[in-house]
Amino acid sequence: MRKTGLCSIFPAINKILLICHLFIYLNNLYDINNMAIVHQVYFWLKNPDKAEDQQALIDGLQKLRAIDTLTTFHVGKPASTDRPVIDRSYHASLLCVFDDMEGHDIYQVHPLHLAFVKDCAALWEKVVIYDATDA
């Protein structure tokens, strides 16, 4: 016996609802706002031979550790690795990881970050930033 009227469209509606729920679920999985953000910063000093400038930059970077949206934090300098593909021309690096874009955005306007830029910008000649998220 063939269904007629509303009864015949219920299976189609259920399939459409299932597809909608699946789409919403997948969209939330791949929503950039919910993905980890890796913030990599490389600094080239104006006066790389001045040890006090290098130390002032490192000290300034270390103060950023107190920003509470950071899940990973690392201040570094070029490693002694030596291969043709490695760029060791920078003088200091910063690696920050945030749970999501909101954490990154809070960091960008955090008073400690703003103070770091204000206090240390005169030390560097060049800054390169790479922000990455899950592939």
N, C-alpha and C positions, 0 to 999 in steps of 0.2 A: 504494500500500500504506500503510495506516495504522500509525503508530508506537504502540507500547503500552508500558506499564511506565515505567521511569525515563527511557528515551529520549524520551518524549513531554513530559516536564516540563523538560528541560534548557533549551529556548528561554525558557520562562517564568522559570526561575531566573536566566538571564543577564539578562533584562530587569529583574528585581527588583534584581539586583546593580548594574546600570548606574544605575538610579534611586537606589539607596542611595548610590553613589559621587557622583552628581550632587548629591544633597541635602547630603552632607558637604562637598563642595567649595563650594557656595553658602553653607552655614552659616559656613564659615571666612571667606569673602569679607565677610560682613556681621556678623561677630562683633564686638561693640562693644569687646572687649578688644584687638582688632587694628586698630582705627580710630584715626586721629589725634584728639587731644583739644586743643581750643583753649580756653584758660583766660583769661578777660578779667576784670579787676578794676578797679573805679573807687572812688576815695577822696575823701571830703569831709573837709576838715580842721576841727578844732575852732576853730582860730585862723588863718583863711586870710590874714589881713593880716600875720601874722608870717613874714617871709621865712626866718628860721632854721628854723621848723617845716616849711615847704615844702621847704627844702633837706635837712633831716634825713630827711624821708620819701623824697625822691628818692635820697639816698645809701643809705638802707636798702634800697630797691628794687633799686638797681644791684648790691648785693652778691649778690642772688639769681642773677645771671647765671652764677655759678660752678657752679650745680647742673648736673651732667652729663647729666641726662635731657632737658634743654631742647633743642629743635631750632630754635626761633625765640624771640627775646626782645626786648621793646621796652618802654621806660619813656617815658611821654609826659605831656603836659598838653593841655588843650583847644586845638584848632586855631582859627584865626580865622574859620573858615567860619561863615556866618550864614544859616540857613534855618529856617523854623518847626519843622521836624521834628527839629532837632539839639538835643540836651541838652548844654549847655556848663556846667552848674552844678557839675560835679565839679572837683577840684583837681589830681589826678594819676591816671594810669592805668598798668596793667601788662597786657601781652599776652604770654602764654607758649603755645607749641605743643609738644606731646609726640607722639612716634610712636604711642603706645598708652596704654591705661589704666594699665598697669604703671608707665610713666614718670611719669604724673600722680600715682599713689599714692606713689611714691618721693619725689617733690617735696614732697608734703604733710607728710611726716614727716621730711624732711631737716633736719639740724641748722641749716643756714643759714636755712631757711624758719621754723623754730620760733623762732630767735633774732630774726629780723625781726619776727615777731608780738609777741614779748615786748618788744622794744626800741621798737617804733614804734606799738603799739596806742593808747597814750595820746595820740598826735597826731591821730587821726581821730575824727570824730563819727559817720561812716557809711561802710560799705563795701558795695558791691553786686558780686556775682560772677555772671558768665554763663559756663557751661561748655557747649561745643558739640562735636558730632562730625559726621562725614560724614552727609549727608542721603541 
